[in-house]
């Protein structure tokens, strides 16, 4: 187990270093002069030269990269060119909002998708299977923006039981925070539950056809116990999908946050791109890459917990 963890941590560090290089080069490959964006379109050459010296833009790229990594490791991502606020402060304000939406959506997806997938697999070919599969197909097909607008039209305009948009901090007013989270969480959670339902059903059906299940059935093991053993082995596939979906949610539910005017990571990304706010874009992308790497590492460690063979072989099986 120790060898497995060390190998996964080292590989994650390598991926993170490569990701930081891609982020650094990608931002500098964008059209436009960062110094010009900092100074304004009408800046004279003396001001541009001073800005390049101040931010190290006049140095070779390898030196800039080393300085960039050293500052990022200290949590310093620069200053926003729009409102002159440290990027780290902006990220610290936006990340908790998106994390709350992401984890609530994951919770909704798990509570709906996994049980529906299990029921669908256990009752394959019956009415419950057709209903769960049909609802899953609908959940995958309906766009988030349409579902969000439909939710606003029903619950905010006609029924008037939920606010149409906006955000209130959890610490400020927990009840109002949850009221404003209901629609965006359901929009994201229903789509995620459809993905988890289909993956759970497929993985469990695959495990139920394995030799060890047939042997257990031949020995008279109760059907519920057969499903319980098969379900644990099928969770590795579900864990992979769940990890990828969580990474996508943390990186920013762009459409959902735009529709419900939620000041999260996704809305921050869109605003930074439209404003050509390079330091914020750089910080957002780097944090997103880091989030994906950490989540993939946690998924690998979860594999080792679910599948003891990985602990014995160091991850080679």
URDAPE-V242591 format. One record per helix or strand. SS is the DSSP state (alpha for helix, beta for strand). FROM is the first residue (numbers start at 1). LEN is the number of residues. If there is no record, write none. Layout:
SS_FROM_LEN ; SS_FROM_LEN
This chain:
alpha_2_27 ; alpha_34_6 ; alpha_45_11 ; alpha_61_13 ; beta_79_1 ; beta_86_1 ; alpha_87_36 ; alpha_127_15 ; alpha_144_15 ; alpha_174_35 ; alpha_211_8 ; alpha_223_29 ; alpha_254_6 ; alpha_265_10 ; alpha_278_29 ; alpha_308_6
